[in-house]
Amino acid sequence: MYTWEIDQLMKVRNYLLENDEYDKVCKTSPQIDHVKYRPFEDDFYIHTNDNYEVFFKVKKYVKPEN
């Protein structure tokens, strides 16, 4: 996933990603050079090698009941 794709996804999702979307972004982007979780803000930060920066949240995972 390239920077422009990450940017597009963030805008469509209003900077709130599902767990699997966050995982996909992190695992498939060759341009990400830094990911950071900020616990006091409860958000994430991504920086890419082409100087794209974004702050976003990831939805809390709720384990389904059996």
BELBEL-V485085 format. One record per residue. RES is the residue in one small letter. D_LAST is the distance of its C-alpha to the last C-alpha in Angstrom with 1 decimal. Layout:
BEGIN
<<RES;D_LAST> <RES;D_LAST>>
END
This chain:
BEGIN
<<m;34.3> <y;37.7> <t;38.6> <w;39.2> <e;35.8> <i;34.1> <d;36.3> <q;35.5> <l;31.7> <m;32.1> <k;34.2> <v;32.0> <r;28.9> <n;31.0> <y;30.5> <l;26.8> <l;24.8> <e;21.3> <n;20.2> <d;20.8> <e;24.1> <y;25.3> <d;24.5> <k;26.5> <v;29.4> <c;29.8> <k;29.6> <t;31.8> <s;34.5> <p;37.7> <q;39.3> <i;37.0> <d;38.9> <h;37.1> <v;33.7> <k;33.3> <y;30.7> <r;32.4> <p;30.5> <f;32.7> <e;32.4> <d;28.8> <d;29.7> <f;30.6> <y;34.0> <i;35.1> <h;38.6> <t;39.9> <n;43.2> <d;44.7> <n;44.3> <y;41.4> <e;39.5> <v;36.4> <f;34.3> <f;30.8> <k;27.4> <v;23.9> <k;21.0> <k;18.7> <y;15.5> <v;12.4> <k;9.3> <p;6.5> <e;3.8> <n;0.0>>
END
